[in-house]
Amino acid sequence: MEEATEYMNANPEEGEDQVGHVMIADDVIALIVAFAVTETEGVASLMGNITADAVGKQSRKALSKGIRVEKNDGSVTAEVSIYVSYGYNIPEVCLAVQEKVKTAVENMTGLSVEEVNIQVAGVNVENKK
């Protein structure tokens, strides 16, 4: 069975009891990160040549080349390896990736994102700006 994070409602309504528990598989968090990264302008692909079109079709093993997610007490740290398209400002692309990943993970899972660390593995000259 896949590892999963137990999610507890961080802000239950006053007097509201939880009906049960929600478990979020680690692979789901990695997939959310992958979609957010590959949809960012200036990102050519994740490490392993995983593009936006291919994210949903990739196995966890393939995604693990470009994404690592660690959880600690309801928070997430993501490490991402990307190729930037030629002609884009690398620091600006990385900042955009960090913001998109943080927003996507927090909105979709309710978990807080502590860090999004980016490693630029290369520049893709095939996708010139």
N, C-alpha and C positions, 0 to 999 in steps of 0.2 A: 504494500500500500504506500502511496506517496506521502511524504511529510506534509503536514498541514499546520496552519496557524489557527488557534482558536480565537475567534473574534467575539468580544463582548461589547454590547452597545455602550459606548463611552458616555453618552448623554441620555439615559432613559428619562422619559417624562416622569414627573414627580408622582409617586404612588404606582407607577407602572412596573409590573414584574415581567421579567423575561420569560418567554414561553419555552425557549430551548437555547441551544448553542449553534453557532454557525462556524463551520470549519472552512478555511480558505487554503487550498493546496498551494504549495510553494510554486508549482508550475504555473498556476494561474497568475500569481504576482509577477513571475518572470515574463509571462506572455503580455501582461499589461505594460510592463516596462518596454518590451520589444516593440509593441505597436507605437507607444509614445515616442520612442527613439527614432524609429524609421519614418514616422510621419513628420519629423522635424526638418524644415528646409535647411539644406546644406549638408545633411547626412546622406552619404552615398549608400552605406550599408553598415550592418553590424559586422564584427569580426566573423569570418567564415562566409562572407559574401551573402549575407541574409538581408534581402531588401524588403520594403514594405509589402510587395506582392507575395513574398514567400513566407512571411512570419507565421501565419496561421497554419501553414502546411508543414512546418518544421517540428521535429521531435525535440524533446527536452535536451537530449544530448547535443543536438546541433545548436540550440539556443545557448547552451552553457559555454560555448566558445566565446560568446560575446557578452554574456550577462551572468552576473553572480548576485544573488539576493541573500542577505542575512537578516534574520529577525531577532529582536531582543525586547522582551516585555512590551509587546504591542507597537513596536516601532520597526522600521525597515531601513536598511542601508543597501543601496544598489551600487554595483560596480559594473561599468559598461565600457566595452571596447568598440570603437567606431572607426570608419573611414569617412573622411570629410571630402565633399566634392571640391574639385579644383576651383579656385576663384573666390571662395567664401572665407570670411574672417573666422579663423579657428576659435579664438576665445568667445566670440559672439555665438557661434554655433553650439559650443559646449554649454554656455549659459542657457541658451534656449532649450537644449536637451534636459538640463537639470530642472528647469522650471516645468517643462512638459511632463517629465517623469514624476516629479513631486505631486503635481496637480492630479494626474491620472490615477496614481496609486492611492492618494488620500481620498479622492472623490469616489473611487470604485470600491475600496475596501474598508475605509474608515480608520485605517492604520496611519500613524504619523510617519513621515519620512525624515529621518535624521540627516542622511547624506546621500548624494548622488555623485559618485566619483567617476570621472571620465578619463579613459586612456585613448588618445588618438593614435591608432595603429598605422595610419597612413593617409595619403591623399589620393583620391581617385581622379585621374586625369581624363578618363573616358566621359565623365559627366561634366564637361566644362560649363561654367555659368553662362 
